[in-house]
Amino acid sequence: MYKRNILENNIIGDTMKIKEIMTKDVHIGNIDQSIIEVANILKKEDIGFLPIAMDRKIIGVITDRDLACILKINPDLNSKIESYITENPITIEEDLEVIEALQLMKEKKVKRLLVVKERKLKGVISLSDLFHTDLSDEELMKAIRCIFEISKSTDKETPEIDEFYL
């Protein structure tokens, strides 16, 4: 139903723009926050991605997966998030077509992009947002395969296994 409403609102023949489907209500963390504070934002807002700002400028992002990995290597919940963010986040202009967002996600192997206009944050577009567009299932599946592609192991040795237990 959601897909249908968006498509009906889009003039026939026009291509869907990123600004039509992006999430506009973006929560932003601060570089001075601790791991636990950022984790609490993600949980409270039910989001998996948080832009991180310093002096009103977005300097990086953190994901729920990043936090899980951080907690494995550094269980100190009071550590500042600053050391763990992914710097230089990938951005895309809001007036571009959704297919361009999909192409950029494939190229950079990411599931989310910061949406900007004149260098100002306007929203976030995620891979799941693209499921509510007129992109074909084939285009989406190719992108998913590309984004989640795992390199094959190049180990020369085969491990020896004596038994398997379930």
RAUR-V565126 format. One line per field, one symbol per residue. phi: phi as a letter, one per 30 degrees, with the letter a starting at -180 (. if undefined). psi: psi as a letter, one per 40 degrees, with the letter a starting at -180 (. if undefined). A space follows every 50 residues. Layout:
phi = ???
psi = ???
This chain:
phi = .ddddddddcdejdcdceddbddcdcdbccedddeddddddedddhbcab dccbhibdcabbcddeddddddcbdddcdddedcdddhddbbdddddddd dddddddchbcbbdcbbhicdclbbceddddcbcddedddddddeddcec dddcedccdcbdbcbc
psi = ddddddddehhhdiihidedeihdghihiideiiddddddddddefiehh ihihfehheaiiiddddddddddgeheeiiedeeihigihiiideiiddd dddddddefieiihhihfehhdahhidddeefaeiidddddddddddehh iihehdihihhdihi.
